[in-house]
Amino acid sequence: MFLKVEWIHDFPDQPILIYSELDEERYETRKVEIFRDGRVEYAPPEKETGSTFLSDQPLPPVEVIAMDPQFVPSVISAEEFEKVWEKATRMVG
């Protein structure tokens, strides 16, 4: 499963978009975070960039995430995630 979560906030040091690839138990296997200033960070299982890391807990279902008004989650396609992942890994290296 692939998630895109818009995080509505005013914190300059926190991402505004979070893309996550989840395994069958809802643990993150890859993540991309995009910040308001255009900065991009990512985390595969074996690496972290910047402040981005994979959660050590399974993510809640989309419906639960959506209960918090600061988060706007949506399920996305593998293709959409891969495009974001490819761009992030090219930008950050």
C-alpha positions in Angstrom: 0.0 0.0 0.0 1.1 3.5 -0.7 0.0 6.6 1.2 0.2 10.3 0.6 -0.5 12.5 3.6 -0.8 16.3 3.5 0.1 17.7 6.9 -1.5 21.1 7.4 0.6 23.1 9.9 2.8 26.2 10.3 6.0 24.4 11.5 8.9 25.5 9.1 11.0 22.4 10.1 8.3 19.8 9.5 7.2 18.3 6.1 4.0 19.3 4.4 3.7 16.1 2.3 4.6 12.6 3.4 4.7 9.7 1.0 4.9 6.2 2.5 5.3 2.7 1.1 3.8 0.2 3.6 4.2 -3.5 3.9 1.3 -5.9 4.6 1.5 -5.2 8.4 1.4 -1.4 7.7 5.1 -0.8 8.6 6.9 1.8 6.4 9.4 0.3 4.0 10.2 3.6 2.3 9.3 7.2 2.9 9.6 10.6 1.2 9.0 13.9 3.0 8.6 17.2 1.2 9.0 20.5 3.0 7.5 23.9 2.4 10.8 25.4 1.3 11.1 22.6 -1.4 13.6 20.5 0.5 13.1 16.8 0.1 14.3 14.0 2.4 13.8 10.2 2.1 14.4 7.0 4.0 14.8 3.5 2.7 15.2 0.6 5.2 18.9 0.9 5.4 19.4 4.7 5.3 18.1 8.0 6.5 18.5 11.5 5.0 18.2 14.6 7.0 15.6 14.1 9.7 13.5 11.5 7.8 13.3 8.0 9.2 11.0 5.1 9.0 8.5 4.7 11.8 9.1 1.8 14.2 5.3 1.4 14.6 2.7 0.3 12.0 0.8 3.3 10.6 -2.9 3.5 11.5 -5.6 2.9 8.8 -6.3 5.8 6.5 -9.7 6.4 8.1 -8.0 6.8 11.5 -5.4 9.2 10.1 -8.2 11.3 8.5 -9.9 11.7 11.9 -7.2 14.3 12.8 -8.1 17.5 10.8 -4.4 18.4 10.3 -3.9 15.3 8.2 -5.3 14.7 4.7 -4.4 11.1 3.8 -5.0 9.4 0.5 -4.1 6.0 -1.0 -2.0 6.4 -4.1 -0.8 4.1 -6.8 2.6 2.4 -6.8 3.4 4.4 -10.0 2.8 7.7 -8.2 5.0 6.7 -5.3 7.8 5.5 -7.6 7.8 8.8 -9.4 8.1 10.7 -6.1 10.7 8.2 -4.9 12.8 8.5 -8.0 12.8 12.3 -7.9 13.7 12.4 -4.2 16.6 10.0 -4.5 17.9 11.9 -7.5 17.6 15.3 -5.7 19.2 14.1 -2.4 21.6 11.5 -3.8 
